[in-house]
Amino acid sequence: METRPSFKDFKSKALSNENVKKEYNLLEERYKIIDMLISMRKEAGLTQEEIAAALHTSKSNISRLESHSYTSSPKLSTLVEYAHATGHKLELSFGRA
């Protein structure tokens, strides 16, 4: 009986493909932003409902914004408003890939 490769082995093999690695890196950046949004909200002691009220939108829109499976990109103005609602400011920086 053949054993399945571990996730670590699977990931290593998959990332050896340059196209897969490129897409993975793009998703990694997106997931990092989403994790930051959730952390900022929780640190501020706010619920999704409270953020939604501050942004004049619905809880479901905030839920989608904080979802790793949501594929649309938020507008920059939404990220700025979200940051302000949590007591933060948006700072952007770029680095070489």
Biopython code that builds the backbone (N, CA, C, O; Angstrom):
import numpy as np
from Bio.PDB.StructureBuilder import StructureBuilder

atoms = [
    (1, "MET", "N", (0.834, -1.178, 0.000)),
    (1, "MET", "CA", (0.000, 0.000, 0.000)),
    (1, "MET", "C", (0.885, 1.250, 0.000)),
    (1, "MET", "O", (1.764, 1.406, 0.848)),
    (2, "GLU", "N", (0.635, 2.128, -0.962)),
    (2, "GLU", "CA", (1.424, 3.346, -1.099)),
    (2, "GLU", "C", (0.926, 4.408, -0.124)),
    (2, "GLU", "O", (-0.279, 4.632, -0.002)),
    (3, "THR", "N", (1.843, 5.049, 0.558)),
    (3, "THR", "CA", (1.459, 6.100, 1.496)),
    (3, "THR", "C", (1.369, 7.434, 0.764)),
    (3, "THR", "O", (2.097, 7.695, -0.193)),
    (4, "ARG", "N", (0.474, 8.248, 1.237)),
    (4, "ARG", "CA", (0.321, 9.575, 0.660)),
    (4, "ARG", "C", (1.459, 10.464, 1.138)),
    (4, "ARG", "O", (1.930, 10.325, 2.267)),
    (5, "PRO", "N", (1.900, 11.377, 0.278)),
    (5, "PRO", "CA", (2.971, 12.288, 0.711)),
    (5, "PRO", "C", (2.435, 13.240, 1.787)),
    (5, "PRO", "O", (1.242, 13.541, 1.832)),
    (6, "SER", "N", (3.323, 13.694, 2.632)),
    (6, "SER", "CA", (2.917, 14.662, 3.646)),
    (6, "SER", "C", (2.597, 15.983, 2.958)),
    (6, "SER", "O", (2.980, 16.203, 1.809)),
    (7, "PHE", "N", (1.897, 16.850, 3.662)),
    (7, "PHE", "CA", (1.580, 18.159, 3.101)),
    (7, "PHE", "C", (2.863, 18.918, 2.788)),
    (7, "PHE", "O", (2.959, 19.601, 1.768)),
    (8, "LYS", "N", (3.840, 18.794, 3.668)),
    (8, "LYS", "CA", (5.121, 19.481, 3.471)),
    (8, "LYS", "C", (5.774, 19.015, 2.166)),
    (8, "LYS", "O", (6.279, 19.830, 1.393)),
    (9, "ASP", "N", (5.760, 17.701, 1.928)),
    (9, "ASP", "CA", (6.338, 17.158, 0.697)),
    (9, "ASP", "C", (5.533, 17.600, -0.525)),
    (9, "ASP", "O", (6.098, 17.966, -1.555)),
    (10, "PHE", "N", (4.219, 17.560, -0.395)),
    (10, "PHE", "CA", (3.342, 17.979, -1.495)),
    (10, "PHE", "C", (3.602, 19.443, -1.839)),
    (10, "PHE", "O", (3.738, 19.804, -3.008)),
    (11, "LYS", "N", (3.669, 20.282, -0.798)),
    (11, "LYS", "CA", (3.885, 21.713, -1.004)),
    (11, "LYS", "C", (5.240, 21.964, -1.649)),
    (11, "LYS", "O", (5.345, 22.765, -2.577)),
    (12, "SER", "N", (6.257, 21.300, -1.178)),
    (12, "SER", "CA", (7.598, 21.458, -1.732)),
    (12, "SER", "C", (7.629, 21.092, -3.210)),
    (12, "SER", "O", (8.211, 21.807, -4.026)),
    (13, "LYS", "N", (7.003, 19.978, -3.543)),
    (13, "LYS", "CA", (6.973, 19.538, -4.940)),
    (13, "LYS", "C", (6.177, 20.513, -5.798)),
    (13, "LYS", "O", (6.592, 20.860, -6.904)),
    (14, "ALA", "N", (5.032, 20.953, -5.283)),
    (14, "ALA", "CA", (4.187, 21.875, -6.037)),
    (14, "ALA", "C", (4.907, 23.198, -6.278)),
    (14, "ALA", "O", (4.824, 23.762, -7.369)),
    (15, "LEU", "N", (5.619, 23.698, -5.255)),
    (15, "LEU", "CA", (6.291, 24.989, -5.378)),
    (15, "LEU", "C", (7.541, 24.934, -6.241)),
    (15, "LEU", "O", (8.123, 25.971, -6.557)),
    (16, "SER", "N", (7.956, 23.740, -6.623)),
    (16, "SER", "CA", (9.087, 23.633, -7.539)),
    (16, "SER", "C", (8.671, 24.038, -8.960)),
    (16, "SER", "O", (9.524, 24.312, -9.804)),
    (17, "ASN", "N", (7.366, 24.073, -9.216)),
    (17, "ASN", "CA", (6.826, 24.551, -10.484)),
    (17, "ASN", "C", (6.722, 26.074, -10.397)),
    (17, "ASN", "O", (6.031, 26.588, -9.516)),
    (18, "GLU", "N", (7.385, 26.799, -11.280)),
    (18, "GLU", "CA", (7.437, 28.265, -11.209)),
    (18, "GLU", "C", (6.051, 28.909, -11.300)),
    (18, "GLU", "O", (5.792, 29.905, -10.624)),
    (19, "ASN", "N", (5.157, 28.353, -12.126)),
    (19, "ASN", "CA", (3.809, 28.918, -12.239)),
    (19, "ASN", "C", (3.026, 28.749, -10.942)),
    (19, "ASN", "O", (2.316, 29.660, -10.516)),
    (20, "VAL", "N", (3.156, 27.597, -10.324)),
    (20, "VAL", "CA", (2.488, 27.343, -9.048)),
    (20, "VAL", "C", (3.067, 28.257, -7.977)),
    (20, "VAL", "O", (2.331, 28.821, -7.167)),
    (21, "LYS", "N", (4.383, 28.400, -7.977)),
    (21, "LYS", "CA", (5.046, 29.248, -6.983)),
    (21, "LYS", "C", (4.581, 30.699, -7.108)),
    (21, "LYS", "O", (4.336, 31.364, -6.101)),
    (22, "LYS", "N", (4.460, 31.181, -8.328)),
    (22, "LYS", "CA", (4.009, 32.557, -8.565)),
    (22, "LYS", "C", (2.599, 32.761, -8.010)),
    (22, "LYS", "O", (2.344, 33.738, -7.306)),
    (23, "GLU", "N", (1.693, 31.850, -8.325)),
    (23, "GLU", "CA", (0.319, 31.956, -7.834)),
    (23, "GLU", "C", (0.249, 31.824, -6.319)),
    (23, "GLU", "O", (-0.526, 32.525, -5.669)),
    (24, "TYR", "N", (1.049, 30.938, -5.760)),
    (24, "TYR", "CA", (1.095, 30.755, -4.307)),
    (24, "TYR", "C", (1.531, 32.042, -3.629)),
    (24, "TYR", "O", (0.942, 32.456, -2.630)),
    (25, "ASN", "N", (2.560, 32.674, -4.171)),
    (25, "ASN", "CA", (3.051, 33.922, -3.589)),
    (25, "ASN", "C", (2.003, 35.020, -3.648)),
    (25, "ASN", "O", (1.886, 35.816, -2.716)),
    (26, "LEU", "N", (1.241, 35.072, -4.731)),
    (26, "LEU", "CA", (0.171, 36.058, -4.836)),
    (26, "LEU", "C", (-0.899, 35.805, -3.772)),
    (26, "LEU", "O", (-1.388, 36.743, -3.143)),
    (27, "LEU", "N", (-1.256, 34.545, -3.576)),
    (27, "LEU", "CA", (-2.255, 34.208, -2.560)),
    (27, "LEU", "C", (-1.719, 34.468, -1.157)),
    (27, "LEU", "O", (-2.459, 34.916, -0.280)),
    (28, "GLU", "N", (-0.448, 34.191, -0.945)),
    (28, "GLU", "CA", (0.153, 34.402, 0.364)),
    (28, "GLU", "C", (0.045, 35.872, 0.772)),
    (28, "GLU", "O", (-0.257, 36.176, 1.926)),
    (29, "GLU", "N", (0.290, 36.781, -0.171)),
    (29, "GLU", "CA", (0.176, 38.206, 0.111)),
    (29, "GLU", "C", (-1.263, 38.570, 0.451)),
    (29, "GLU", "O", (-1.510, 39.336, 1.382)),
    (30, "ARG", "N", (-2.205, 38.026, -0.299)),
    (30, "ARG", "CA", (-3.628, 38.298, -0.059)),
    (30, "ARG", "C", (-4.057, 37.780, 1.316)),
    (30, "ARG", "O", (-4.746, 38.479, 2.058)),
    (31, "TYR", "N", (-3.650, 36.562, 1.648)),
    (31, "TYR", "CA", (-4.008, 35.979, 2.946)),
    (31, "TYR", "C", (-3.423, 36.793, 4.090)),
    (31, "TYR", "O", (-4.052, 36.947, 5.137)),
    (32, "LYS", "N", (-2.225, 37.308, 3.889)),
    (32, "LYS", "CA", (-1.587, 38.114, 4.922)),
    (32, "LYS", "C", (-2.405, 39.383, 5.189)),
    (32, "LYS", "O", (-2.588, 39.774, 6.342)),
    (33, "ILE", "N", (-2.886, 40.012, 4.142)),
    (33, "ILE", "CA", (-3.710, 41.221, 4.292)),
    (33, "ILE", "C", (-4.995, 40.892, 5.026)),
    (33, "ILE", "O", (-5.401, 41.622, 5.930)),
    (34, "ILE", "N", (-5.641, 39.797, 4.645)),
    (34, "ILE", "CA", (-6.888, 39.394, 5.304)),
    (34, "ILE", "C", (-6.641, 39.120, 6.783)),
    (34, "ILE", "O", (-7.419, 39.555, 7.632)),
    (35, "ASP", "N", (-5.570, 38.407, 7.096)),
    (35, "ASP", "CA", (-5.234, 38.131, 8.493)),
    (35, "ASP", "C", (-4.985, 39.419, 9.269)),
    (35, "ASP", "O", (-5.346, 39.522, 10.442)),
    (36, "MET", "N", (-4.368, 40.402, 8.614)),
    (36, "MET", "CA", (-4.131, 41.687, 9.258)),
    (36, "MET", "C", (-5.446, 42.406, 9.554)),
    (36, "MET", "O", (-5.608, 42.982, 10.629)),
    (37, "LEU", "N", (-6.378, 42.375, 8.612)),
    (37, "LEU", "CA", (-7.676, 43.012, 8.822)),
    (37, "LEU", "C", (-8.384, 42.412, 10.035)),
    (37, "LEU", "O", (-8.883, 43.131, 10.901)),
    (38, "ILE", "N", (-8.416, 41.100, 10.076)),
    (38, "ILE", "CA", (-9.092, 40.411, 11.184)),
    (38, "ILE", "C", (-8.408, 40.744, 12.509)),
    (38, "ILE", "O", (-9.083, 40.999, 13.507)),
    (39, "SER", "N", (-7.088, 40.741, 12.525)),
    (39, "SER", "CA", (-6.343, 41.065, 13.748)),
    (39, "SER", "C", (-6.621, 42.489, 14.204)),
    (39, "SER", "O", (-6.796, 42.733, 15.398)),
    (40, "MET", "N", (-6.663, 43.433, 13.266)),
    (40, "MET", "CA", (-6.938, 44.829, 13.608)),
    (40, "MET", "C", (-8.329, 44.965, 14.225)),
    (40, "MET", "O", (-8.513, 45.671, 15.217)),
    (41, "ARG", "N", (-9.307, 44.280, 13.626)),
    (41, "ARG", "CA", (-10.672, 44.361, 14.134)),
    (41, "ARG", "C", (-10.761, 43.788, 15.540)),
    (41, "ARG", "O", (-11.362, 44.389, 16.430)),
    (42, "LYS", "N", (-10.155, 42.620, 15.729)),
    (42, "LYS", "CA", (-10.206, 41.981, 17.048)),
    (42, "LYS", "C", (-9.452, 42.796, 18.092)),
    (42, "LYS", "O", (-9.907, 42.927, 19.228)),
    (43, "GLU", "N", (-8.292, 43.347, 17.706)),
    (43, "GLU", "CA", (-7.514, 44.183, 18.611)),
    (43, "GLU", "C", (-8.324, 45.413, 19.046)),
    (43, "GLU", "O", (-8.214, 45.867, 20.184)),
    (44, "ALA", "N", (-9.133, 45.940, 18.127)),
    (44, "ALA", "CA", (-9.973, 47.095, 18.432)),
    (44, "ALA", "C", (-11.207, 46.701, 19.239)),
    (44, "ALA", "O", (-11.948, 47.566, 19.706)),
    (45, "GLY", "N", (-11.429, 45.388, 19.404)),
    (45, "GLY", "CA", (-12.584, 44.916, 20.161)),
    (45, "GLY", "C", (-13.894, 45.103, 19.432)),
    (45, "GLY", "O", (-14.941, 45.277, 20.057)),
    (46, "LEU", "N", (-13.842, 45.066, 18.112)),
    (46, "LEU", "CA", (-15.032, 45.306, 17.297)),
    (46, "LEU", "C", (-15.533, 44.015, 16.653)),
    (46, "LEU", "O", (-14.758, 43.103, 16.364)),
    (47, "THR", "N", (-16.823, 43.962, 16.439)),
    (47, "THR", "CA", (-17.439, 42.854, 15.717)),
    (47, "THR", "C", (-17.532, 43.227, 14.240)),
    (47, "THR", "O", (-17.324, 44.380, 13.862)),
    (48, "GLN", "N", (-17.841, 42.251, 13.430)),
    (48, "GLN", "CA", (-18.070, 42.537, 12.008)),
    (48, "GLN", "C", (-19.244, 43.498, 11.848)),
    (48, "GLN", "O", (-19.225, 44.360, 10.969)),
    (49, "GLU", "N", (-20.259, 43.355, 12.685)),
    (49, "GLU", "CA", (-21.424, 44.242, 12.627)),
    (49, "GLU", "C", (-21.020, 45.691, 12.910)),
    (49, "GLU", "O", (-21.502, 46.616, 12.256)),
    (50, "GLU", "N", (-20.131, 45.877, 13.888)),
    (50, "GLU", "CA", (-19.691, 47.232, 14.236)),
    (50, "GLU", "C", (-18.838, 47.852, 13.140)),
    (50, "GLU", "O", (-18.962, 49.042, 12.849)),
    (51, "ILE", "N", (-17.983, 47.055, 12.538)),
    (51, "ILE", "CA", (-17.183, 47.558, 11.408)),
    (51, "ILE", "C", (-18.114, 47.914, 10.255)),
    (51, "ILE", "O", (-17.949, 48.951, 9.613)),
    (52, "ALA", "N", (-19.085, 47.055, 9.996)),
    (52, "ALA", "CA", (-20.039, 47.304, 8.914)),
    (52, "ALA", "C", (-20.767, 48.624, 9.130)),
    (52, "ALA", "O", (-20.929, 49.404, 8.192)),
    (53, "ALA", "N", (-21.205, 48.880, 10.358)),
    (53, "ALA", "CA", (-21.902, 50.133, 10.656)),
    (53, "ALA", "C", (-20.988, 51.336, 10.411)),
    (53, "ALA", "O", (-21.422, 52.347, 9.858)),
    (54, "ALA", "N", (-19.737, 51.224, 10.817)),
    (54, "ALA", "CA", (-18.790, 52.320, 10.626)),
    (54, "ALA", "C", (-18.516, 52.584, 9.147)),
    (54, "ALA", "O", (-18.269, 53.724, 8.752)),
    (55, "LEU", "N", (-18.561, 51.532, 8.331)),
    (55, "LEU", "CA", (-18.310, 51.663, 6.899)),
    (55, "LEU", "C", (-19.593, 51.830, 6.082)),
    (55, "LEU", "O", (-19.552, 51.888, 4.853)),
    (56, "HIS", "N", (-20.730, 51.907, 6.777)),
    (56, "HIS", "CA", (-22.036, 52.064, 6.117)),
    (56, "HIS", "C", (-22.278, 50.958, 5.091)),
    (56, "HIS", "O", (-22.649, 51.204, 3.943)),
    (57, "THR", "N", (-22.053, 49.738, 5.557)),
    (57, "THR", "CA", (-22.264, 48.573, 4.699)),
    (57, "THR", "C", (-22.888, 47.458, 5.539)),
    (57, "THR", "O", (-23.261, 47.682, 6.690)),
    (58, "SER", "N", (-23.000, 46.283, 4.978)),
    (58, "SER", "CA", (-23.609, 45.160, 5.696)),
    (58, "SER", "C", (-22.542, 44.252, 6.291)),
    (58, "SER", "O", (-21.390, 44.247, 5.859)),
    (59, "LYS", "N", (-22.955, 43.483, 7.293)),
    (59, "LYS", "CA", (-22.054, 42.511, 7.915)),
    (59, "LYS", "C", (-21.573, 41.509, 6.879)),
    (59, "LYS", "O", (-20.417, 41.087, 6.916)),
    (60, "SER", "N", (-22.443, 41.124, 5.957)),
    (60, "SER", "CA", (-22.042, 40.135, 4.948)),
    (60, "SER", "C", (-20.911, 40.665, 4.067)),
    (60, "SER", "O", (-20.063, 39.890, 3.624)),
    (61, "ASN", "N", (-20.885, 41.972, 3.807)),
    (61, "ASN", "CA", (-19.771, 42.544, 3.035)),
    (61, "ASN", "C", (-18.469, 42.471, 3.817)),
    (61, "ASN", "O", (-17.415, 42.203, 3.240)),
    (62, "ILE", "N", (-18.530, 42.703, 5.109)),
    (62, "ILE", "CA", (-17.326, 42.603, 5.944)),
    (62, "ILE", "C", (-16.883, 41.150, 6.038)),
    (62, "ILE", "O", (-15.688, 40.857, 5.986)),
    (63, "SER", "N", (-17.835, 40.249, 6.174)),
    (63, "SER", "CA", (-17.519, 38.826, 6.224)),
    (63, "SER", "C", (-16.803, 38.393, 4.950)),
    (63, "SER", "O", (-15.822, 37.651, 5.014)),
    (64, "ARG", "N", (-17.280, 38.846, 3.798)),
    (64, "ARG", "CA", (-16.623, 38.515, 2.525)),
    (64, "ARG", "C", (-15.220, 39.120, 2.465)),
    (64, "ARG", "O", (-14.276, 38.466, 2.021)),
    (65, "LEU", "N", (-15.087, 40.369, 2.913)),
    (65, "LEU", "CA", (-13.795, 41.043, 2.909)),
    (65, "LEU", "C", (-12.771, 40.275, 3.739)),
    (65, "LEU", "O", (-11.593, 40.221, 3.387)),
    (66, "GLU", "N", (-13.227, 39.678, 4.846)),
    (66, "GLU", "CA", (-12.338, 38.941, 5.749)),
    (66, "GLU", "C", (-12.218, 37.454, 5.400)),
    (66, "GLU", "O", (-11.597, 36.694, 6.144)),
    (67, "SER", "N", (-12.794, 37.043, 4.300)),
    (67, "SER", "CA", (-12.797, 35.630, 3.931)),
    (67, "SER", "C", (-11.620, 35.288, 3.024)),
    (67, "SER", "O", (-11.335, 36.003, 2.063)),
    (68, "HIS", "N", (-10.941, 34.188, 3.340)),
    (68, "HIS", "CA", (-9.841, 33.723, 2.495)),
    (68, "HIS", "C", (-10.339, 33.158, 1.167)),
    (68, "HIS", "O", (-9.568, 33.033, 0.216)),
    (69, "SER", "N", (-11.601, 32.823, 1.102)),
    (69, "SER", "CA", (-12.120, 32.240, -0.137)),
    (69, "SER", "C", (-12.742, 33.282, -1.068)),
    (69, "SER", "O", (-13.132, 32.952, -2.188)),
    (70, "TYR", "N", (-12.837, 34.513, -0.625)),
    (70, "TYR", "CA", (-13.416, 35.576, -1.461)),
    (70, "TYR", "C", (-12.387, 35.978, -2.506)),
    (70, "TYR", "O", (-11.235, 36.244, -2.166)),
    (71, "THR", "N", (-12.782, 36.025, -3.761)),
    (71, "THR", "CA", (-11.817, 36.227, -4.839)),
    (71, "THR", "C", (-11.744, 37.658, -5.367)),
    (71, "THR", "O", (-10.803, 37.987, -6.090)),
    (72, "SER", "N", (-12.694, 38.509, -5.033)),
    (72, "SER", "CA", (-12.631, 39.892, -5.496)),
    (72, "SER", "C", (-11.670, 40.695, -4.632)),
    (72, "SER", "O", (-11.445, 40.371, -3.466)),
    (73, "SER", "N", (-11.120, 41.721, -5.202)),
    (73, "SER", "CA", (-10.204, 42.588, -4.465)),
    (73, "SER", "C", (-10.959, 43.804, -3.942)),
    (73, "SER", "O", (-11.750, 44.408, -4.667)),
    (74, "PRO", "N", (-10.715, 44.161, -2.693)),
    (74, "PRO", "CA", (-11.391, 45.341, -2.144)),
    (74, "PRO", "C", (-10.812, 46.623, -2.747)),
    (74, "PRO", "O", (-9.664, 46.656, -3.190)),
    (75, "LYS", "N", (-11.630, 47.671, -2.751)),
    (75, "LYS", "CA", (-11.147, 48.973, -3.190)),
    (75, "LYS", "C", (-10.199, 49.524, -2.131)),
    (75, "LYS", "O", (-10.335, 49.232, -0.943)),
    (76, "LEU", "N", (-9.257, 50.307, -2.573)),
    (76, "LEU", "CA", (-8.311, 50.937, -1.658)),
    (76, "LEU", "C", (-9.050, 51.785, -0.625)),
    (76, "LEU", "O", (-8.674, 51.800, 0.547)),
    (77, "SER", "N", (-10.093, 52.486, -1.051)),
    (77, "SER", "CA", (-10.857, 53.327, -0.123)),
    (77, "SER", "C", (-11.515, 52.487, 0.969)),
    (77, "SER", "O", (-11.657, 52.955, 2.099)),
    (78, "THR", "N", (-11.916, 51.264, 0.656)),
    (78, "THR", "CA", (-12.500, 50.370, 1.658)),
    (78, "THR", "C", (-11.457, 49.995, 2.698)),
    (78, "THR", "O", (-11.747, 49.978, 3.895)),
    (79, "LEU", "N", (-10.242, 49.693, 2.246)),
    (79, "LEU", "CA", (-9.172, 49.340, 3.178)),
    (79, "LEU", "C", (-8.811, 50.526, 4.077)),
    (79, "LEU", "O", (-8.538, 50.346, 5.264)),
    (80, "VAL", "N", (-8.809, 51.733, 3.511)),
    (80, "VAL", "CA", (-8.523, 52.941, 4.298)),
    (80, "VAL", "C", (-9.598, 53.132, 5.355)),
    (80, "VAL", "O", (-9.282, 53.378, 6.519)),
    (81, "GLU", "N", (-10.873, 53.022, 4.964)),
    (81, "GLU", "CA", (-11.983, 53.195, 5.908)),
    (81, "GLU", "C", (-11.962, 52.114, 6.986)),
    (81, "GLU", "O", (-12.217, 52.400, 8.156)),
    (82, "TYR", "N", (-11.666, 50.896, 6.604)),
    (82, "TYR", "CA", (-11.587, 49.791, 7.561)),
    (82, "TYR", "C", (-10.493, 50.076, 8.583)),
    (82, "TYR", "O", (-10.702, 49.923, 9.786)),
    (83, "ALA", "N", (-9.333, 50.488, 8.097)),
    (83, "ALA", "CA", (-8.215, 50.802, 8.988)),
    (83, "ALA", "C", (-8.615, 51.902, 9.972)),
    (83, "ALA", "O", (-8.370, 51.773, 11.171)),
    (84, "HIS", "N", (-9.225, 52.974, 9.482)),
    (84, "HIS", "CA", (-9.637, 54.077, 10.356)),
    (84, "HIS", "C", (-10.655, 53.612, 11.391)),
    (84, "HIS", "O", (-10.596, 54.028, 12.548)),
    (85, "ALA", "N", (-11.582, 52.759, 10.986)),
    (85, "ALA", "CA", (-12.613, 52.263, 11.908)),
    (85, "ALA", "C", (-12.007, 51.452, 13.046)),
    (85, "ALA", "O", (-12.596, 51.349, 14.122)),
    (86, "THR", "N", (-10.831, 50.876, 12.810)),
    (86, "THR", "CA", (-10.172, 50.071, 13.849)),
    (86, "THR", "C", (-9.075, 50.850, 14.580)),
    (86, "THR", "O", (-8.345, 50.290, 15.398)),
    (87, "GLY", "N", (-8.970, 52.146, 14.276)),
    (87, "GLY", "CA", (-7.954, 52.965, 14.936)),
    (87, "GLY", "C", (-6.578, 52.849, 14.318)),
    (87, "GLY", "O", (-5.573, 53.113, 14.978)),
    (88, "HIS", "N", (-6.524, 52.458, 13.059)),
    (88, "HIS", "CA", (-5.256, 52.302, 12.345)),
    (88, "HIS", "C", (-5.221, 53.228, 11.144)),
    (88, "HIS", "O", (-6.213, 53.884, 10.827)),
    (89, "LYS", "N", (-4.099, 53.279, 10.491)),
    (89, "LYS", "CA", (-3.992, 53.947, 9.208)),
    (89, "LYS", "C", (-3.349, 52.981, 8.221)),
    (89, "LYS", "O", (-2.566, 52.110, 8.600)),
    (90, "LEU", "N", (-3.686, 53.148, 6.978)),
    (90, "LEU", "CA", (-3.142, 52.270, 5.945)),
    (90, "LEU", "C", (-1.782, 52.809, 5.501)),
    (90, "LEU", "O", (-1.650, 53.984, 5.160)),
    (91, "GLU", "N", (-0.796, 51.953, 5.511)),
    (91, "GLU", "CA", (0.531, 52.278, 5.016)),
    (91, "GLU", "C", (0.898, 51.244, 3.964)),
    (91, "GLU", "O", (0.791, 50.042, 4.207)),
    (92, "LEU", "N", (1.324, 51.701, 2.814)),
    (92, "LEU", "CA", (1.689, 50.801, 1.726)),
    (92, "LEU", "C", (3.191, 50.829, 1.510)),
    (92, "LEU", "O", (3.838, 51.864, 1.671)),
    (93, "SER", "N", (3.725, 49.698, 1.150)),
    (93, "SER", "CA", (5.115, 49.633, 0.730)),
    (93, "SER", "C", (5.244, 48.520, -0.292)),
    (93, "SER", "O", (4.477, 47.556, -0.289)),
    (94, "PHE", "N", (6.203, 48.667, -1.143)),
    (94, "PHE", "CA", (6.458, 47.673, -2.161)),
    (94, "PHE", "C", (7.906, 47.223, -2.056)),
    (94, "PHE", "O", (8.792, 48.002, -1.705)),
    (95, "GLY", "N", (8.128, 45.974, -2.362)),
    (95, "GLY", "CA", (9.476, 45.434, -2.385)),
    (95, "GLY", "C", (9.683, 44.627, -3.644)),
    (95, "GLY", "O", (8.724, 44.224, -4.301)),
    (96, "ARG", "N", (10.894, 44.400, -3.966)),
    (96, "ARG", "CA", (11.205, 43.580, -5.140)),
    (96, "ARG", "C", (10.793, 42.141, -4.898)),
    (96, "ARG", "O", (10.936, 41.604, -3.799)),
    (97, "ALA", "N", (10.281, 41.537, -5.948)),
    (97, "ALA", "CA", (9.849, 40.137, -5.860)),
    (97, "ALA", "C", (11.043, 39.218, -5.904)),
    (97, "ALA", "O", (10.887, 37.999, -5.842)),
]
sb = StructureBuilder()
sb.init_structure("model")
sb.init_model(0)
sb.init_chain("A")
sb.init_seg("    ")
for serial, (resi, resn, name, xyz) in enumerate(atoms, 1):
    if name == "N":
        sb.init_residue(resn, " ", resi, " ")
    sb.init_atom(name, np.array(xyz, "f"), 0.0, 1.0, " ", f" {name:<3s}", serial, name[0])
structure = sb.get_structure()
